[in-house]
Amino acid sequence: MGPWRCLVLPLLLTTALRAQQQQFMEYVERRLTLLEERISQWHDQSSRYSTELRDFKNQVLGMLETAEKEREAMRSEAESAAVRVDRLEREVDYLETQNPAPPCVEVDETLMEKQVATAKQRKNEKYTKLTDCSDTIASIRAMKILKRFGSASGLWTKDAAGNSEKIYVFDGTANDTVYVFPRMREFTLFSATRKAARIKLPYPWVGTGHLVYDGHLYYIRQQGPFQVIKFNLANKTVVDSSVFPAEEQIPVFGLSPFTYIEVAADEEGLWAIYATKEDEKNICLAKLDPTSLDIEQMWDTPCPRENAEGAFVVCGALHVVYNTRLPSRSRVQCVFDVSGTLAPEDASLVYFPKRYGSHSGMKYSPRERQIYAWDDGYQIIYRMEMKKKLEV
């Protein structure tokens, strides 16, 4: 070859080599660029995952903190509930020790039949007096109208056997709440019941024949058979109860259809005034044992139910008060003495002063020798003039 060719060949080889190097460098640069892009993408994803993981961790921590607070709150509530339950158990234990369980008030058919048989055996027998009381009513000496309180019909009274000055008010003919005023002054001066304590009875009462006697309330249960409930006013518990042994009872007073049994008290003790279908024209009388509520003796009286508005017992003698359908002047028109000392025809005809309507409740106080009456919503006290039975 000539010298020219010797110069061209290295030049061509050098140019080819440079071209290959250029291509290789471009290839390496592309690979590096791609690698850098992947590294950048991985870095972005890693940063995002780290952020999401951090957010999730913070969320979990927040939930754990909330759960811990709720657990602590529930633990506190559980401890508080346990303390209240423990206190309630102690209070229940205390109440059980203070208040005995109320007696069963279910009707004992065998006992009732026995009471009926015993009472019938002694029915209309001559009564053996427990005291030497021989007084009877001569006239109404004075009348005092205290106030107007509550419904048209009702009853107000004191304890017929004790020395308590408390006033017990039964508003209406069917209820379960008794108002108790500490003294006559509070009852007289205040028209509202804010000065009165309230006693809610375990069973509602019916009628106006209730009686407070020696710290106990004797009242007629509203539902079911005619049941006399003995209620202790001190510890607010039912002491005893008795189904009155008289079949098919009817209202005892013709002008007071809401009263089926009138529980009364006098110097001799406790009485029940009632009526039955067997002798629906006349009023019946029974002597009660205040401790057991047993009927000691029963009498059929000659006093008619028609136009009778109330009755009470004084020294063992039943006094029945009469009126008219259109309220007029009340009067004691029939007297029945269980001891036979006072004949009905020898008793005085006692008139009550003209008032507002007719009596729905009349309670005799043997200690004070006066009658607490409820007349068309007015509370009245009648003071009586007494005489010996033999002098009438």
C-alpha positions as CSV (number, residue, x, y, z in Angstrom):
1,M,0.0,0.0,0.0
2,G,1.0,3.5,-0.5
3,P,1.7,6.0,2.1
4,W,-1.7,7.6,1.7
5,R,-3.5,4.5,2.7
6,C,-1.3,4.0,5.7
7,L,-2.5,7.4,7.0
8,V,-6.2,6.8,6.2
9,L,-6.6,3.4,7.9
10,P,-5.6,4.6,11.4
11,L,-7.8,7.6,11.0
12,L,-10.7,5.4,10.1
13,L,-10.0,3.1,13.1
14,T,-9.8,6.0,15.4
15,T,-13.0,7.5,14.1
16,A,-14.8,4.1,14.5
17,L,-13.4,3.7,18.0
18,R,-14.6,7.1,19.0
19,A,-18.1,6.4,17.6
20,Q,-18.3,3.2,19.7
21,Q,-17.1,5.0,22.8
22,Q,-19.7,7.7,22.1
23,Q,-22.4,5.1,21.8
24,F,-21.3,3.4,24.9
25,M,-21.2,6.6,26.9
26,E,-24.7,7.4,25.6
27,Y,-25.9,4.0,26.7
28,V,-24.3,4.3,30.1
29,E,-25.9,7.8,30.5
30,R,-29.3,6.4,29.6
31,R,-28.9,3.5,32.0
32,L,-27.8,6.0,34.7
33,T,-30.7,8.3,34.0
34,L,-33.1,5.4,34.2
35,L,-31.5,4.2,37.4
36,E,-31.8,7.7,38.8
37,E,-35.4,7.9,37.9
38,R,-36.1,4.5,39.6
39,I,-34.1,5.7,42.6
40,S,-36.1,8.9,42.7
41,Q,-39.4,7.0,42.3
42,W,-38.4,4.6,45.1
43,H,-37.5,7.5,47.3
44,D,-40.9,9.1,46.7
45,Q,-42.7,5.9,47.4
46,S,-40.6,5.3,50.5
47,S,-41.3,8.9,51.7
48,R,-45.1,8.4,51.1
49,Y,-45.1,5.0,52.9
50,S,-43.2,6.6,55.8
51,T,-45.8,9.4,56.0
52,E,-48.7,6.9,55.9
53,L,-47.0,4.7,58.5
54,R,-46.4,7.7,60.7
55,D,-50.0,8.9,60.3
56,F,-51.3,5.3,61.0
57,K,-49.0,5.2,64.1
58,N,-50.4,8.5,65.4
59,Q,-53.9,7.3,64.7
60,V,-53.3,4.1,66.6
61,L,-51.7,6.0,69.5
62,G,-54.7,8.3,69.6
63,M,-57.1,5.3,69.6
64,L,-55.1,3.6,72.3
65,E,-55.2,6.8,74.4
66,T,-58.9,7.2,74.0
67,A,-59.4,3.5,74.8
68,E,-57.3,3.9,77.9
69,K,-59.4,7.0,79.0
70,E,-62.6,5.1,78.4
71,R,-61.3,2.1,80.3
72,E,-60.4,4.4,83.2
73,A,-63.8,6.0,83.1
74,M,-65.6,2.6,83.1
75,R,-63.4,1.5,86.0
76,S,-64.4,4.6,87.9
77,E,-68.1,4.1,87.1
78,A,-67.8,0.4,88.1
79,E,-66.2,1.4,91.4
80,S,-68.9,4.1,92.0
81,A,-71.7,1.6,91.2
82,A,-70.2,-0.9,93.6
83,V,-70.1,1.7,96.3
84,R,-73.7,2.6,95.6
85,V,-74.8,-1.0,95.6
86,D,-73.0,-1.6,98.8
87,R,-74.7,1.4,100.4
88,L,-78.1,0.3,99.1
89,E,-77.6,-3.1,100.5
90,R,-76.8,-1.6,103.9
91,E,-79.8,0.6,103.7
92,V,-82.1,-2.3,102.7
93,D,-80.6,-4.3,105.6
94,Y,-81.3,-1.4,108.0
95,L,-84.9,-1.0,106.7
96,E,-85.5,-4.7,107.1
97,T,-84.3,-4.6,110.7
98,Q,-86.5,-1.5,111.4
99,N,-89.6,-2.5,109.5
100,P,-90.9,-6.0,109.7
101,A,-92.3,-7.7,106.6
102,P,-95.9,-6.9,106.0
103,P,-98.3,-9.7,106.8
104,C,-100.0,-11.6,104.1
105,V,-103.2,-9.9,103.1
106,E,-104.6,-12.8,101.1
107,V,-108.1,-14.1,102.1
108,D,-107.9,-17.1,104.4
109,E,-111.2,-18.8,103.7
110,T,-111.0,-21.2,106.7
111,L,-110.2,-18.4,109.1
112,M,-113.0,-16.2,107.7
113,E,-115.5,-19.0,108.0
114,K,-114.4,-19.5,111.6
115,Q,-114.7,-15.8,112.4
116,V,-118.2,-15.8,110.8
117,A,-119.3,-18.8,112.8
118,T,-117.9,-17.4,116.1
119,A,-119.5,-14.0,115.4
120,K,-122.9,-15.5,114.6
121,Q,-122.8,-17.6,117.8
122,R,-122.5,-14.4,119.8
123,K,-124.7,-12.3,117.5
124,N,-127.2,-10.1,119.4
125,E,-126.0,-11.3,122.8
126,K,-126.0,-8.9,125.7
127,Y,-122.8,-6.9,125.7
128,T,-120.6,-7.0,128.8
129,K,-119.3,-3.4,129.2
130,L,-115.6,-2.9,129.6
131,T,-115.9,0.5,131.3
132,D,-118.3,2.3,133.6
133,C,-119.2,4.9,130.9
134,S,-122.9,5.6,131.2
135,D,-123.1,8.9,129.3
136,T,-125.2,9.8,126.3
137,I,-125.7,12.9,124.2
138,A,-128.1,15.4,125.5
139,S,-127.6,18.1,122.9
140,I,-125.1,19.9,120.7
141,R,-123.5,22.5,122.9
142,A,-121.5,24.4,120.3
143,M,-120.4,24.3,116.6
144,K,-117.2,25.7,115.3
145,I,-116.5,26.0,111.5
146,L,-112.8,25.8,111.0
147,K,-112.2,26.2,107.3
148,R,-113.0,24.8,103.9
149,F,-110.5,22.3,102.6
150,G,-110.4,19.8,99.7
151,S,-113.4,17.9,98.1
152,A,-117.0,18.0,99.0
153,S,-116.7,14.6,100.7
154,G,-113.9,13.5,103.0
155,L,-112.9,12.9,106.6
156,W,-110.7,14.6,109.2
157,T,-109.9,13.4,112.6
158,K,-107.4,13.0,115.5
159,D,-106.1,9.9,117.2
160,A,-109.2,8.6,119.1
161,A,-107.1,6.8,121.7
162,G,-103.9,8.8,122.1
163,N,-102.8,12.3,123.2
164,S,-101.4,13.3,119.9
165,E,-102.4,16.7,118.5
166,K,-101.9,15.7,114.9
167,I,-104.7,16.2,112.4
168,Y,-105.3,13.5,109.8
169,V,-107.1,14.5,106.6
170,F,-108.6,12.1,104.0
171,D,-109.5,14.2,101.0
172,G,-112.2,12.6,98.8
173,T,-113.8,9.1,98.9
174,A,-111.0,7.2,97.0
175,N,-107.3,8.0,97.3
176,D,-104.0,6.6,98.7
177,T,-102.5,9.7,100.4
178,V,-103.2,11.0,103.9
179,Y,-102.3,14.6,104.9
180,V,-100.9,15.0,108.4
181,F,-100.8,18.4,110.1
182,P,-98.7,18.7,113.3
183,R,-101.4,20.7,115.2
184,M,-104.8,22.3,114.7
185,R,-103.1,25.7,114.3
186,E,-101.3,24.6,111.1
187,F,-104.4,23.0,109.7
188,T,-106.5,26.1,110.4
189,L,-104.2,28.9,109.3
190,F,-102.9,27.6,106.0
191,S,-105.1,26.9,103.1
192,A,-102.5,24.9,101.2
193,T,-101.0,21.6,102.2
194,R,-97.4,22.8,102.4
195,K,-97.5,22.5,106.2
196,A,-98.7,18.9,106.0
197,A,-96.7,15.7,105.8
198,R,-98.0,13.1,103.3
199,I,-98.4,9.4,104.0
200,K,-98.8,7.3,100.9
201,L,-100.6,4.1,101.8
202,P,-99.7,0.7,100.3
203,Y,-103.3,0.2,99.2
204,P,-105.8,2.9,98.2
205,W,-108.7,3.5,100.5
206,V,-112.4,3.8,99.7
207,G,-115.2,5.7,101.5
208,T,-114.9,7.9,104.6
209,G,-115.1,5.3,107.3
210,H,-111.4,5.4,108.4
211,L,-110.2,5.7,111.9
212,V,-106.9,6.7,113.6
213,Y,-106.6,4.8,116.9
214,D,-103.7,4.4,119.2
215,G,-101.0,5.2,116.6
216,H,-102.6,3.0,113.9
217,L,-104.8,3.8,110.9
218,Y,-107.7,1.5,110.2
219,Y,-109.0,1.9,106.7
220,I,-111.0,0.0,104.1
221,R,-109.0,-1.2,101.1
222,Q,-110.5,0.0,97.8
223,Q,-110.0,-3.1,95.5
224,G,-111.0,-6.7,96.1
225,P,-113.1,-7.8,99.0
226,F,-113.9,-5.4,101.8
227,Q,-110.7,-5.7,103.8
228,V,-109.9,-3.7,106.9
229,I,-106.2,-2.7,106.9
230,K,-104.3,-1.9,110.1
231,F,-101.5,0.5,109.2
232,N,-98.8,1.6,111.7
233,L,-98.4,5.3,111.3
234,A,-94.9,5.4,112.9
235,N,-93.0,3.0,110.7
236,K,-95.4,3.1,107.7
237,T,-96.1,-0.6,107.5
238,V,-99.1,-2.8,107.3
239,V,-99.5,-4.5,110.7
240,D,-102.5,-6.7,110.0
241,S,-105.5,-7.0,107.8
242,S,-108.9,-8.8,107.9
243,V,-111.6,-9.6,105.4
244,F,-114.9,-8.4,107.0
245,P,-117.0,-11.6,107.5
246,A,-120.2,-10.4,105.9
247,E,-121.4,-11.6,102.6
248,E,-122.7,-9.2,99.9
249,Q,-122.1,-6.0,101.7
250,I,-123.9,-2.8,100.6
251,P,-123.4,0.9,101.5
252,V,-124.1,1.3,105.2
253,F,-125.6,4.8,104.8
254,G,-128.3,5.5,102.3
255,L,-127.1,9.1,101.7
256,S,-123.4,8.1,101.5
257,P,-123.1,5.4,98.9
258,F,-119.3,5.4,98.9
259,T,-119.0,4.1,102.5
260,Y,-119.4,0.4,103.1
261,I,-117.8,0.0,106.5
262,E,-117.5,2.8,109.2
263,V,-114.8,2.0,111.7
264,A,-115.6,3.9,114.9
265,A,-114.1,4.3,118.4
266,D,-115.5,5.2,121.8
267,E,-114.8,4.7,125.5
268,E,-115.3,0.9,125.0
269,G,-112.9,0.5,122.1
270,L,-113.2,-0.3,118.4
271,W,-116.5,-0.8,116.5
272,A,-117.5,-1.5,112.9
273,I,-120.8,-0.1,111.4
274,Y,-121.9,-1.9,108.3
275,A,-124.8,-3.4,106.3
276,T,-125.5,-6.6,104.4
277,K,-127.8,-7.9,101.8
278,E,-129.2,-10.3,104.3
279,D,-130.8,-7.4,106.2
280,E,-130.4,-4.5,103.8
281,K,-133.0,-2.3,105.4
282,N,-131.2,-1.8,108.8
283,I,-127.7,-1.0,109.9
284,C,-125.5,-3.7,111.7
285,L,-122.9,-3.2,114.4
286,A,-119.9,-5.2,115.4
287,K,-117.3,-5.0,118.3
288,L,-113.7,-5.3,117.0
289,D,-110.5,-6.4,118.7
290,P,-108.1,-3.6,117.9
291,T,-105.1,-5.9,118.1
292,S,-106.2,-8.8,116.0
293,L,-109.1,-7.2,114.1
294,D,-111.3,-10.2,115.2
295,I,-115.0,-9.6,115.5
296,E,-115.9,-10.2,119.2
297,Q,-119.7,-9.7,118.8
298,M,-122.3,-8.6,116.2
299,W,-125.7,-7.0,116.5
300,D,-128.7,-6.3,114.2
301,T,-129.9,-2.8,115.0
302,P,-133.4,-1.3,114.4
303,C,-131.8,1.8,112.8
304,P,-132.7,2.0,109.1
305,R,-130.2,2.7,106.3
306,E,-132.6,4.9,104.4
307,N,-131.8,8.6,104.7
308,A,-128.8,7.8,107.0
309,E,-125.8,10.0,106.3
310,G,-123.4,9.0,109.1
311,A,-123.0,7.3,112.5
312,F,-120.8,7.1,115.5
313,V,-120.7,5.3,118.9
314,V,-120.7,6.9,122.3
315,C,-120.3,4.8,125.5
316,G,-121.4,1.6,123.7
317,A,-124.4,3.2,122.0
318,L,-124.7,3.6,118.2
319,H,-126.0,7.0,117.1
320,V,-127.2,7.2,113.5
321,V,-127.5,10.6,111.9
322,Y,-130.2,11.2,109.3
323,N,-131.0,13.8,106.7
324,T,-133.0,14.1,103.5
325,R,-132.1,13.7,99.8
326,L,-132.2,17.4,99.5
327,P,-129.9,18.3,102.4
328,S,-131.7,19.7,105.3
329,R,-131.0,19.7,109.1
330,S,-129.1,16.6,110.3
331,R,-130.4,14.8,113.4
332,V,-129.7,11.8,115.6
333,Q,-132.9,9.9,115.1
334,C,-131.9,6.4,116.1
335,V,-129.9,5.2,119.1
336,F,-129.0,1.5,119.8
337,D,-127.3,0.7,123.1
338,V,-125.6,-2.7,123.1
339,S,-125.7,-3.0,126.9
340,G,-129.5,-2.5,127.0
341,T,-129.2,0.4,129.5
342,L,-130.7,3.0,127.2
343,A,-133.9,2.1,125.3
344,P,-134.2,3.7,121.8
345,E,-137.5,5.5,122.7
346,D,-135.8,7.1,125.8
347,A,-132.9,8.6,123.8
348,S,-132.9,12.4,123.1
349,L,-133.6,13.6,119.6
350,V,-130.4,15.5,118.9
351,Y,-130.4,18.1,116.1
352,F,-127.2,19.5,114.5
353,P,-127.2,23.2,113.6
354,K,-128.1,24.0,110.0
355,R,-125.0,24.2,107.8
356,Y,-124.2,23.7,104.1
357,G,-125.2,20.2,102.9
358,S,-124.9,16.8,104.5
359,H,-122.1,15.1,106.5
360,S,-119.8,12.7,104.6
361,G,-117.6,12.0,107.6
362,M,-118.3,12.1,111.4
363,K,-115.7,11.0,113.9
364,Y,-116.3,11.0,117.7
365,S,-113.4,11.8,120.0
366,P,-114.0,10.1,123.3
367,R,-111.1,12.0,124.9
368,E,-112.4,15.4,123.9
369,R,-116.1,14.6,123.8
370,Q,-116.6,16.2,120.4
371,I,-117.3,15.2,116.8
372,Y,-115.0,16.1,113.8
373,A,-117.4,16.5,110.9
374,W,-116.9,17.0,107.1
375,D,-119.8,18.9,105.6
376,D,-119.7,19.7,101.9
377,G,-116.0,20.5,102.1
378,Y,-116.2,22.4,105.4
379,Q,-114.4,21.1,108.5
380,I,-116.6,21.5,111.6
381,I,-116.2,20.6,115.3
382,Y,-119.4,19.8,117.3
383,R,-119.0,20.0,121.1
384,M,-121.6,17.9,122.9
385,E,-123.5,18.2,126.1
386,M,-123.6,14.9,127.9
387,K,-126.0,13.4,130.4
388,K,-126.2,10.1,132.2
389,K,-128.3,7.4,130.6
390,L,-130.5,7.0,133.6
391,E,-131.3,10.7,133.6
392,V,-132.5,10.8,130.0
